[in-house]
Amino acid sequence: MQQAEIYERLTQTLRDVFDDESLVATPELTAHDVKEWDSVNHITLVVAIEEEFGVKFKTAELEKMKNVGQMAEAIEKKTAA
């Protein structure tokens, strides 16, 4: 899967979870950049991403991710396997 497709689908997932059509998934985007991105919505987002891309993340993987760019890289690796 190409990075452009991943970011397009991540953007839509972010918009759906946070109900904000202005959100755009960028490599630098973090939870600090989205007002509604709290611990509960983080879990909702992770589940939505797993469903959207047909992947599963381990807790250790998620703890290492600091931004959407790292999430996109992980999705790319998992969907290529």
Buried (B, 14 or more C-beta within 10 A) or exposed (E): EEEEEBBEBBBBBBBBBBEEEEBEBBEEBBBEEBEEBEEEBEEBBBEBBBEBBEBEBEEEEBEEBEBBBBBBBBBBEBEEE
